[in-house]
Amino acid sequence: MSNNVLRLAILTFVLALSSLDAAYSQEKKSTDWVNPFIGSTNYGTTNPGAIVPQGMVSVVPFNVSGSASNKWDKDNQWWSTPYSWDNHFFTGYSHVNLSGVGCPELGVILLMPTTGKVEANNKVYGSPMTKQKASPGFYSNHLEKYDITTEVTASARVGLSKFKFPEGQSNILLDLGTGLTNESGAALRIVNNREIEGWRMTGTFCYNDGTERPVYFVARFSKPAKSFGAWKKMPQMTAESAWSSTDGAFKFYPEFQAQMAGDSIGAYMTFDTESNEEVLVKVAVSYVSIENARQNMEVEMPDFNFNQTRAAAKTNWEEALSRVSVKGGTDDQKTIFYTALYHMHIHPNVINDVNGQYPLMESYGIGEVKEGDRYTVFSLWDTYRNFHPLMSLIYPEQQLDMVRSMIAMYEESGWLPKWELNSTETHVMEGDPAIPVIVDTYLRGLTDFDTESVYEAMYKSATTEGAKNKLRPDIDDYLTKGYVPYTTPFDNSVSHALEYYIADWNLAQFAKALGKDADYKRFLAQSLRYKEYYDKDEFQMIRPRMADGSFYQDFDPKQGENFEPSPGFHEGNAYQYTFCVPHDIKGLMKLMGGKKKFTKKLQGIFDDGHYDVANEPDIHYPWLFNFVKGEEWRTQKEVSRLLSEHYKNTPGGIPGNDDCGTLSAWAVYSMMGFYPVCPGNTDYSIAQPVFDEVKIELDQNFYPGKELIIRTKGDGEYIQKISKDGKKLNRYFINHKELVSGGVLEIEK
């Protein structure tokens, strides 16, 4: 070979390597696939605000108040989220928020930049917004009324806002009157021309009293204000009205530095700014004290380095999301997948401050975690079905902290949580859902918690008489009759009992694992008494039952569609609850007359439009065909169809309320090709993945395997062969232990 040819070959090789290196460097990261706007309409109730994984703070554009142009407005109808993609009237950034919930709460401590005259009424100071952008840990928009560009990011307990102002008088408002919560009341104090401190009351989630909790804050500005002041809304007067210039109006208190308290109060900082001058604001929060909020700020964000904070937030997200990597599939499918995984990391979120302090459950006392984190926002009726099993698989360390948090709640209040929010019990939804979460976690191999203490808690709720039972108030008939009778119009008796059966089945498995054989037999027997509700003769369905043992007479199995009241059922009807006994599918199959009748009835739920893709009682239905040999293709068909029809890379791309990540968890599992039909049963039901390859990085502090690879081969419509590490599986189920041992699960179509 001549020297010239050799040089050319070397040059070609170097260029090829450079091209490969460039292609590799430009490859998208997990965070690049996330679209935070997914679920921000169509009642998904997510938002595009800036947050880090499990962060206490989220800096969210508040656009659901103050304008007749809003399609969805919290003051004109029921609305449970601070943001809607359909609205464009911006009234500030709220700093504590909920994602994917069905009741209004939080959405407070609003920060709003303006120019010109200071206004306190959000109908006046609000502005149309354009040029919205969002990515994990970041959001920005442009306020047309003021020509202000806003950007926000966050750490776990501190939000950071950057406002680029035009030349002239510029203002930053801190509004404690506007919010999503149904509670009112706040206090603030302007510490100096660069800092404001105070608190805002929150609570009455889903209109339940006894859930009130103040959130404390400190706001610090990067530039001293030229002037400042506070405001409050004056009461509407009667006889004195003619003599008052501020009757029913907002009254301003310039240079006011005493404490201001009231329902509709706020503060302002005014600056002289040059064109495109940036003013930054840090807002730290705490549920313990103002002092803790200030300490959170000093530790997490001692300066105003926006780019550094944003980069750190993105790094945190990348570490979380990159636990799972995928190949193949469409760009939209990757975006849907990683956005669903992203939504799963918003709640539960930490509630402890950097010093470990947090509010004790059901009291205003202060606790302190010695290791790990204390979590809050446990929407357990939703999340026990799939969210927590998925956390156990991919994020076992966080899941253990969540379980320990629930056990601590029992030790502090005397009861396990049901729907816990900020260390208060909201009593929302049905059943005894902490039991399946904790038992499922234990049976998946995460056992490093106080099992005797938590068993005591479970036994207490499963046996205490109804008058003294906070979790199962109608337990008396359940224990004596085996069911909860229908006694009052539109009660939720059947839904209550079906949840108790699932909880008791899990408690039985826990008792068995702990060597409590008598308890195992007792609770297993209780869990199988769902059969008391099955009407074999007339409807062949689950049907409400009266106290005398007869079935409810005016029964219409369709009643309850579209969230209308339904006798015996909560958020659904008999179609959506009849197969809601995931702990005994084979027993249900026998009740229905065998495999063929079971399959026909189940398929009819989908064909006749009775399946509710957006609610939890029937969320496992598509995966049940795998229990019938020869009918597994139906699971593959329905899962594929539901993903294609209901999960989109659009603001309406979640089929309904995300329920703190539950619908997102369903999508993550389904796109990977397996699903936990029943918590406490560690078998997964299998369907075809949407990707050519899914790689899950296993945490070797908890599991023996290093990584699990799910590989799909072939282009057929349905699965032809399933193998694990080269060995064929003659079933459409695989156990958790098999997955966490690592290796390759291969799906051939």
C-alpha positions in Angstrom: 0.0 0.0 0.0 1.4 3.4 -1.0 1.9 6.2 1.6 -0.9 8.3 0.0 -3.3 5.4 0.1 -2.4 4.7 3.7 -2.8 8.4 4.6 -6.2 8.4 2.9 -7.3 5.2 4.7 -6.2 6.7 8.1 -7.9 10.0 7.3 -11.1 8.1 6.4 -11.0 6.1 9.6 -10.4 9.2 11.7 -13.3 11.0 10.0 -15.5 8.0 10.6 -14.6 7.9 14.2 -15.3 11.7 14.5 -18.7 11.2 12.8 -19.5 8.4 15.3 -18.4 10.5 18.2 -20.4 13.5 17.0 -23.5 11.3 16.5 -23.0 9.9 20.0 -22.6 13.3 21.6 -25.8 14.5 19.9 -27.8 11.5 21.0 -30.8 12.6 23.1 -30.7 12.1 26.8 -33.7 10.8 28.7 -34.7 14.3 29.8 -34.7 15.5 26.2 -37.7 13.3 25.5 -39.9 14.7 28.3 -42.8 17.0 27.3 -44.1 18.6 30.6 -47.1 19.9 28.8 -48.6 16.4 28.4 -51.6 16.0 30.7 -52.1 19.7 31.2 -55.5 19.6 29.6 -58.2 16.9 29.2 -58.5 16.9 33.0 -55.0 15.3 33.3 -54.3 18.0 36.0 -50.6 17.9 35.5 -48.6 21.1 34.9 -45.4 22.2 33.2 -43.9 23.9 36.3 -40.2 23.6 37.4 -39.6 20.9 39.9 -36.9 18.4 40.8 -37.7 14.7 41.5 -39.9 14.5 44.6 -39.4 18.2 45.3 -41.3 20.0 48.0 -41.3 23.2 45.8 -42.7 23.4 42.3 -42.7 26.7 40.5 -45.9 26.6 38.4 -47.5 29.2 36.1 -50.8 30.0 37.7 -53.4 30.8 34.9 -56.8 29.7 36.2 -58.1 32.9 37.7 -58.8 36.5 36.9 -59.9 36.5 33.3 -63.2 35.9 31.4 -61.0 34.5 28.5 -60.1 31.5 30.6 -61.6 28.2 29.3 -61.2 26.7 32.8 -61.4 29.1 35.8 -61.2 28.0 39.4 -63.7 30.7 40.4 -66.4 29.7 37.9 -66.4 25.9 38.1 -64.8 22.9 39.8 -61.1 22.9 39.0 -58.2 21.1 40.7 -55.0 22.4 39.1 -53.2 25.7 39.0 -52.5 25.5 35.3 -54.4 24.7 32.1 -52.9 24.6 28.6 -56.1 26.1 27.3 -55.7 29.3 29.3 -53.3 32.1 28.6 -54.0 34.7 31.3 -51.0 34.5 33.7 -51.3 35.8 37.3 -48.0 34.6 38.8 -45.9 31.6 39.8 -47.3 29.5 42.7 -44.7 27.6 44.8 -46.4 24.7 46.4 -48.7 22.6 44.2 -50.2 19.2 43.5 -50.0 17.3 40.2 -52.6 14.9 38.9 -55.2 15.2 41.7 -59.0 15.5 41.6 -59.6 18.2 44.2 -58.3 21.8 44.5 -55.5 22.4 47.0 -52.3 24.3 47.5 -51.4 26.5 44.5 -50.3 29.4 46.8 -47.5 31.9 47.4 -47.7 33.6 44.0 -44.9 35.7 42.6 -45.8 38.1 39.7 -43.6 40.6 37.8 -45.3 43.8 36.4 -44.3 47.3 35.3 -45.8 50.7 35.9 -48.4 51.3 38.7 -48.6 48.6 41.4 -51.9 46.7 41.3 -53.1 44.1 43.8 -56.1 42.7 41.9 -55.1 39.8 39.7 -57.8 40.7 37.2 -55.9 43.9 36.7 -52.2 42.9 37.1 -52.6 39.6 35.2 -51.2 39.4 31.7 -51.6 37.3 28.5 -48.6 34.9 28.2 -46.9 33.5 25.1 -43.7 31.7 24.1 -44.1 28.9 26.7 -41.2 26.5 27.0 -40.7 23.7 29.5 -38.3 20.9 30.2 -37.5 19.0 33.4 -36.6 21.6 36.1 -37.3 24.6 33.8 -40.2 26.7 32.5 -40.4 30.1 30.8 -42.9 32.4 29.1 -43.3 36.0 27.9 -45.8 38.4 29.4 -47.3 40.4 26.6 -48.8 43.1 28.7 -45.4 44.1 30.2 -42.9 42.8 27.7 -41.3 40.7 30.5 -39.6 37.4 29.9 -39.8 35.0 32.8 -37.8 31.9 33.6 -38.1 29.6 36.6 -36.2 26.6 38.0 -36.0 24.9 41.4 -34.1 22.8 43.9 -36.0 20.5 46.3 -37.2 23.2 48.7 -36.4 26.5 46.9 -37.8 28.0 43.7 -35.8 30.5 41.7 -37.4 33.0 39.3 -35.6 35.2 36.8 -37.5 38.2 35.4 -36.1 40.2 32.4 -37.7 43.7 32.6 -37.9 46.6 30.2 -36.6 50.0 31.1 -38.6 52.0 33.7 -40.5 51.1 36.9 -40.7 47.4 37.5 -42.4 45.5 40.3 -42.5 42.1 41.8 -45.7 41.2 43.6 -46.1 38.5 46.3 -49.8 37.6 46.4 -51.0 35.5 49.3 -54.7 36.0 48.6 -54.8 34.2 45.2 -54.5 30.4 45.4 -56.1 27.1 44.5 -56.7 26.0 48.1 -60.2 26.4 49.7 -58.5 27.8 52.8 -57.8 31.5 53.3 -55.6 33.4 55.8 -52.0 34.5 55.7 -49.4 36.7 57.3 -46.2 38.4 56.0 -43.5 40.7 57.1 -41.2 42.7 54.9 -37.8 42.1 56.6 -35.9 44.7 54.5 -35.7 45.9 50.9 -34.5 42.5 49.7 -36.5 40.0 51.8 -40.1 39.0 52.7 -41.1 36.2 55.1 -44.5 34.8 56.2 -47.0 31.9 55.9 -50.1 30.9 54.0 -52.8 28.6 55.3 -53.8 25.6 53.1 -56.2 22.7 53.6 -59.7 21.3 53.3 -58.6 19.0 50.5 -61.7 17.6 48.8 -63.7 19.8 51.2 -62.7 17.8 54.3 -62.1 19.9 57.4 -59.3 18.9 59.7 -56.6 19.0 57.0 -55.5 22.6 57.5 -51.8 23.3 57.5 -49.7 26.5 57.2 -46.8 26.6 54.7 -44.0 29.0 55.7 -41.8 30.9 53.2 -38.9 33.3 52.8 -38.6 35.3 49.5 -35.2 37.0 48.8 -34.5 39.3 45.9 -31.2 39.7 44.0 -31.5 43.5 43.9 -32.5 46.0 46.7 -35.9 47.5 46.0 -36.2 51.2 45.5 -39.5 51.1 47.4 -41.7 48.4 48.9 -45.0 48.0 50.7 -47.9 45.7 51.7 -51.5 45.5 50.8 -54.7 44.0 52.1 -58.3 43.9 50.8 -60.6 46.0 53.0 -64.0 44.7 54.0 -67.2 45.8 52.3 -68.7 48.5 54.5 -72.4 49.4 54.9 -73.3 52.7 56.7 -69.6 53.9 56.7 -69.2 53.2 52.9 -69.8 56.8 51.9 -66.9 58.0 54.0 -64.3 55.4 53.0 -62.2 55.6 49.8 -61.0 52.0 50.2 -64.4 50.4 50.9 -64.1 46.8 49.5 -60.9 47.7 47.7 -57.2 46.8 48.1 -55.5 49.2 50.4 -51.7 49.8 50.2 -49.3 50.4 53.0 -46.0 51.9 51.6 -42.8 51.1 53.5 -44.8 48.9 55.9 -42.5 46.5 57.9 -44.8 45.3 60.7 -46.6 42.0 60.3 -49.6 42.1 57.9 -52.2 39.5 58.3 -55.5 38.7 56.6 -57.3 36.8 53.9 -56.3 38.8 50.8 -52.9 40.3 51.5 -49.7 40.7 49.6 -46.5 42.7 49.3 -44.6 44.4 46.5 -41.0 45.4 45.7 -40.4 48.2 43.1 -37.3 48.7 41.1 -35.9 51.1 38.5 -34.7 48.8 35.8 -32.7 49.3 32.6 -33.7 47.6 29.3 -33.4 43.8 29.7 -32.3 44.0 33.3 -32.8 40.8 35.2 -34.0 40.6 38.7 -34.1 37.2 40.4 -36.1 35.9 43.4 -35.6 32.9 45.6 -38.6 31.5 47.4 -37.9 28.8 50.0 -40.7 26.9 51.8 -41.1 24.8 54.9 -44.1 23.2 56.7 -42.4 23.7 60.0 -41.3 27.3 60.4 -40.0 30.5 58.7 -36.6 29.8 60.3 -36.5 26.4 58.6 -37.5 27.9 55.3 -34.6 30.4 55.6 -32.2 27.5 56.4 -33.5 25.5 53.4 -32.6 28.5 51.3 -29.1 29.0 52.8 -28.2 25.3 52.4 -29.8 24.6 49.0 -29.4 27.9 47.2 -27.0 30.3 48.9 -26.7 32.5 45.8 -28.7 33.5 42.7 -27.0 31.4 40.1 -29.9 30.5 37.7 -27.9 28.5 35.2 -26.2 26.4 37.8 -29.5 25.7 39.6 -31.2 24.8 36.3 -28.3 22.5 35.3 -28.4 20.8 38.7 -32.2 20.2 38.3 -31.7 18.7 34.9 -28.9 16.5 36.3 -31.2 15.2 39.0 -33.8 14.4 36.4 -31.4 12.7 34.2 -30.2 10.5 37.0 -33.8 9.5 37.8 -35.1 8.9 34.3 -32.0 7.2 32.9 -32.6 4.2 35.1 -34.6 3.0 32.1 -33.3 3.3 28.5 -35.2 2.3 25.4 -34.4 1.6 21.7 -36.8 1.6 18.8 -40.3 2.9 18.8 -41.3 6.3 17.5 -40.2 9.6 18.8 -43.7 10.2 20.1 -43.6 6.9 22.0 -40.3 7.8 23.6 -41.8 11.2 24.6 -44.9 9.6 26.1 -42.8 7.0 27.9 -40.3 9.4 29.5 -42.9 12.0 30.3 -44.9 9.3 32.1 -41.8 8.3 34.1 -41.2 12.0 34.8 -44.8 12.4 36.2 -44.1 9.5 38.5 -41.4 11.5 40.2 -43.5 14.4 41.3 -45.5 12.7 44.1 -45.1 11.5 46.8 -42.7 14.3 47.6 -40.4 15.1 50.5 -41.9 17.2 53.4 -38.8 17.3 55.7 -36.6 20.3 55.7 -32.8 20.1 55.2 -32.4 19.7 59.0 -34.7 16.7 58.9 -37.7 18.3 60.6 -41.2 17.8 59.4 -44.7 18.3 60.8 -46.0 15.2 62.8 -49.0 13.4 61.4 -52.3 14.8 62.5 -50.7 17.3 64.9 -48.7 20.6 64.9 -45.8 18.9 66.6 -42.4 18.6 65.0 -40.7 15.3 64.1 -37.2 14.7 62.7 -36.0 12.0 60.3 -32.5 10.6 61.1 -31.9 9.1 57.7 -33.6 9.1 54.3 -36.6 11.4 53.7 -40.1 11.8 55.0 -42.6 11.7 52.2 -46.1 13.2 51.8 -49.0 13.1 49.2 -50.0 9.5 49.4 -53.0 9.1 47.0 -53.0 5.4 48.0 -56.4 4.3 46.5 -54.8 5.1 43.2 -51.2 4.4 43.6 -51.3 1.0 45.4 -52.3 -0.7 42.1 -49.2 0.0 40.0 -47.2 3.1 41.1 -45.7 1.6 44.2 -44.8 -1.8 42.6 -43.0 0.1 39.8 -41.2 2.2 42.4 -40.1 -1.1 44.1 -38.7 -2.4 40.9 -36.8 0.6 39.6 -36.4 3.0 42.6 -36.3 0.7 45.7 -34.5 3.2 47.9 -37.3 5.8 47.5 -40.0 3.2 47.9 -38.5 2.0 51.2 -38.5 5.6 52.4 -42.1 5.9 51.4 -43.0 2.8 53.4 -41.1 4.0 56.4 -42.9 7.3 56.1 -46.3 5.5 56.2 -45.2 3.4 59.2 -44.1 6.6 61.0 -47.5 8.1 60.3 -49.1 5.2 62.2 -46.7 5.6 65.1 -47.5 9.3 65.3 -51.3 9.2 64.8 -52.4 5.6 65.6 -53.5 4.8 62.0 -51.9 4.0 58.7 -52.6 6.7 56.0 -55.4 6.5 53.5 -55.0 9.7 51.5 -52.4 11.7 53.3 -51.5 15.2 52.5 -48.9 17.3 54.3 -49.1 15.2 57.4 -52.9 15.3 57.6 -55.4 12.6 56.8 -58.0 13.7 54.2 -60.1 10.5 54.4 -60.6 10.6 50.6 -61.6 7.5 48.6 -62.1 3.9 49.8 -60.6 1.0 51.6 -57.4 0.4 53.5 -54.9 1.0 50.8 -51.7 1.3 52.8 -51.8 -2.5 53.5 -51.3 -3.6 49.8 -48.6 -1.0 49.3 -46.6 -2.2 52.3 -47.2 -5.9 51.8 -46.3 -5.7 48.1 -43.1 -3.9 49.0 -42.1 -6.5 51.5 -42.9 -9.4 49.2 -40.8 -7.9 46.5 -37.8 -8.2 48.8 -37.7 -4.7 50.4 -38.0 -5.7 54.0 -35.8 -3.2 55.9 -38.6 -1.8 58.0 -40.3 -2.5 61.3 -42.5 -5.4 60.3 -44.0 -6.1 63.7 -45.1 -2.5 64.2 -46.7 -2.3 60.7 -48.4 -5.7 61.2 -49.9 -4.3 64.4 -51.2 -1.3 62.4 -52.7 -3.5 59.7 -54.3 -5.9 62.3 -55.8 -2.9 64.1 -57.6 -1.5 61.0 -58.7 -5.0 60.0 -60.3 -5.9 63.3 -61.3 -2.8 65.3 -65.0 -2.2 65.6 -66.5 0.4 63.2 -67.2 3.1 65.8 -63.6 3.3 66.7 -62.1 2.5 63.2 -60.9 5.5 61.2 -60.1 3.4 58.1 -63.0 1.0 58.0 -66.0 2.6 59.7 -68.4 0.1 58.2 -66.4 -3.0 59.2 -69.0 -4.4 61.6 -71.3 -5.9 59.0 -68.3 -6.8 56.8 -67.0 -9.0 59.6 -70.3 -10.6 60.5 -72.1 -10.8 57.1 -69.0 -10.9 54.9 -70.1 -7.8 53.0 -71.0 -4.2 53.5 -74.8 -3.8 53.0 -76.4 -1.1 50.9 -78.1 1.1 53.5 -78.3 4.7 52.3 -79.0 6.2 48.8 -75.9 6.1 46.6 -73.6 4.9 49.3 -70.3 3.3 48.3 -70.8 0.1 50.1 -69.7 -2.3 47.4 -66.6 -0.3 46.6 -65.7 -0.2 50.3 -66.0 -4.0 50.6 -64.1 -4.8 47.4 -61.2 -2.7 48.7 -61.3 -4.4 52.1 -61.1 -7.8 50.4 -57.9 -6.8 48.5 -56.4 -5.4 51.7 -57.3 -8.5 53.7 -55.9 -10.8 51.0 -52.6 -8.8 51.3 -52.7 -9.0 55.0 -53.1 -12.7 54.8 -50.0 -13.0 52.6 -48.1 -10.8 55.1 -49.3 -13.0 58.0 -48.2 -16.1 56.2 -44.7 -14.6 55.5 -44.4 -13.7 59.2 -45.4 -17.2 60.3 -48.8 -16.1 61.7 -50.7 -19.1 60.3 -54.0 -18.6 62.1 -54.2 -14.9 60.9 -53.3 -16.1 57.4 -56.3 -18.4 57.3 -58.7 -15.8 58.9 -57.8 -13.0 56.5 -57.7 -15.2 53.5 -61.2 -16.4 54.2 -62.4 -12.8 54.7 -60.9 -11.8 51.3 -62.8 -14.5 49.4 -66.2 -13.3 50.6 -66.5 -11.0 47.7 -68.6 -13.9 46.3 -71.4 -12.6 48.6 -71.9 -9.8 46.1 -72.0 -12.0 42.9 -75.4 -12.3 41.4 -75.3 -15.7 39.6 -78.9 -15.8 38.5 -80.0 -12.5 37.0 -77.1 -10.3 36.0 -74.0 -12.5 36.5 -72.2 -9.4 38.0 -71.2 -7.9 41.3 -74.4 -6.3 42.7 -75.2 -4.3 45.9 -76.7 -6.3 48.6 -79.1 -5.3 51.3 -78.8 -5.9 55.1 -81.3 -8.7 54.9 -79.2 -10.6 52.3 -81.3 -9.7 49.3 -79.9 -8.0 46.3 -80.6 -4.3 45.6 -83.7 -4.4 43.4 -83.6 -1.3 41.2 -80.2 -2.3 39.9 -78.9 -0.9 36.6 -75.3 -2.0 36.0 -74.8 1.0 33.7 -75.7 3.5 36.4 -72.6 5.4 37.4 -71.2 6.2 34.0 -69.5 9.5 33.6 -69.2 10.0 37.4 -72.9 10.1 38.0 -74.1 8.8 41.4 -74.2 5.0 41.5 -75.9 2.8 44.2 -73.1 1.0 45.9 -70.2 2.1 43.7 -67.7 5.0 43.9 -66.6 6.6 40.6 -67.9 3.8 38.5 -70.5 1.1 38.1 -70.9 -2.6 38.2 -69.1 -3.1 34.9 -66.0 -1.3 36.2 -66.1 -3.2 39.5 -67.1 -6.8 38.7 -63.6 -7.9 37.8 -62.1 -5.8 40.7 -61.1 -8.9 42.6 -57.5 -9.2 41.3 -56.5 -11.5 44.2 -58.8 -14.3 43.1 -59.2 -14.2 39.3 -59.5 -18.0 39.1 -62.2 -18.0 41.7 -64.1 -15.3 39.8 -63.7 -17.3 36.6 -65.4 -20.2 38.3 -68.2 -18.0 39.6 -68.8 -16.9 36.0 -69.1 -20.4 34.7 -65.7 -21.1 33.4 -63.0 -19.7 31.1 -65.2 -19.1 28.0 -67.9 -17.1 29.9 -65.2 -15.2 31.8 -63.5 -14.2 28.5 -66.8 -13.3 26.8 -67.9 -11.1 29.6 -64.5 -9.4 30.0 -64.2 -8.8 26.2 -67.7 -7.3 26.3 -66.6 -4.7 28.8 -64.2 -3.3 26.1 -66.5 -4.0 23.0 -69.5 -2.3 24.6 -67.7 0.8 25.8 -67.9 0.0 29.6 -64.1 0.1 30.2 -63.0 3.3 31.8 -59.3 3.9 30.9 -59.1 6.9 33.2 -60.1 5.4 36.5 -58.6 2.8 38.9 -61.1 0.1 39.7 -60.8 -1.5 36.2 -57.3 -0.3 35.4 -56.0 -3.9 35.4 -58.8 -5.4 33.2 -56.8 -5.5 29.9 -54.2 -7.8 31.6 -56.7 -10.4 32.7 -57.0 -12.3 29.5 -53.6 -13.8 30.2 -55.3 -16.0 32.9 -57.0 -17.9 30.1 -54.8 -20.1 28.0 -55.2 -19.4 24.3 -56.8 -15.9 24.9 -53.6 -14.1 25.7 -53.7 -12.3 22.4 -56.6 -10.3 23.7 -54.4 -8.7 26.4 -51.9 -7.7 23.7 -54.6 -6.3 21.5 -56.3 -4.2 24.2 -53.2 -2.9 25.8 -51.8 -1.9 22.4 -55.1 -0.2 21.4 -55.5 1.7 24.7 -51.9 3.0 24.5 -52.4 4.1 20.9 -55.8 5.7 21.4 -55.4 7.4 24.8 -51.8 8.3 25.4 -50.5 11.0 23.1 -47.6 13.5 22.8 -50.1 16.4 23.2 -51.3 18.5 26.2 -54.4 16.2 26.3 -52.2 13.1 26.1 -53.3 11.5 29.4 -56.8 10.0 29.2 -57.9 11.7 32.5 -56.7 12.7 36.0 -53.2 11.3 36.4 -53.9 10.5 40.0 -50.4 11.3 41.3 -48.8 9.2 38.6 -51.1 6.2 38.5 -52.2 6.6 34.9 -48.6 7.4 34.0 -47.4 4.2 35.8 -49.9 2.2 33.7 -48.4 3.6 30.6 -44.8 3.0 31.7 -45.6 -0.7 32.5 -47.6 -1.2 29.4 -45.0 0.2 27.1 -42.4 -2.0 28.7 -44.6 -5.0 28.2 -45.6 -6.2 31.7 -47.9 -5.3 34.5 -48.6 -6.2 38.2 -52.3 -7.4 38.1 -52.6 -7.6 41.9 -50.3 -6.0 44.5 -49.1 -8.6 46.9 -48.9 -11.1 44.0 -45.4 -10.6 42.6 -46.2 -12.1 39.2 -46.3 -9.7 36.2 -48.7 -10.2 33.3 -46.9 -10.0 29.9 -47.8 -8.2 26.7 -45.7 -7.0 23.8 -43.5 -3.9 24.5 -43.7 -0.9 22.1 -39.9 -0.7 22.0 -37.3 -3.0 20.4 -35.3 -2.9 23.7 -35.9 -1.7 27.2 -33.0 -1.7 29.6 -33.7 -1.3 33.4 -30.7 -0.5 35.6 -31.3 -2.5 38.8 -30.2 -1.2 42.1 -27.7 -3.7 43.4 -28.0 -2.5 46.9 -31.3 -4.3 46.8 -31.3 -6.8 43.9 -28.9 -9.4 42.6 -29.0 -8.4 39.0 -27.2 -5.5 37.4 -29.6 -4.8 34.6 -32.8 -6.3 33.1 -33.1 -6.2 29.3 -36.5 -6.7 27.6 -35.9 -7.4 23.9 -38.5 -7.7 21.2 -37.9 -9.5 18.0 -40.0 -10.1 14.9 -42.8 -8.0 13.3 -45.8 -10.2 13.9 -49.0 -8.9 15.4 -49.0 -11.1 18.5 -46.4 -12.9 20.7 -45.3 -16.3 19.5 -42.6 -17.1 22.1 -41.3 -15.7 25.4 -38.0 -16.7 26.9 -35.8 -15.6 29.8 -32.1 -15.9 29.4 -32.6 -18.3 26.5 -35.1 -20.6 28.3 -38.6 -20.7 26.9 -41.4 -19.6 29.3 -44.7 -21.6 28.8 -46.7 -18.9 30.4 -47.6 -15.2 30.0 -46.5 -14.3 33.5 -43.1 -13.7 35.0 -42.2 -13.3 38.7 -40.5 -10.3 40.2 -37.6 -12.4 41.4 -36.9 -13.6 37.9 -36.8 -10.0 36.7 -34.6 -8.6 39.4 -32.1 -11.4 38.9 -31.3 -9.5 35.7 -30.6 -10.9 32.3 -32.7 -10.9 29.1 -36.5 -11.3 28.7 -37.0 -11.9 25.0 -40.4 -11.5 23.3 -40.7 -13.0 19.8 -43.7 -11.9 17.7 
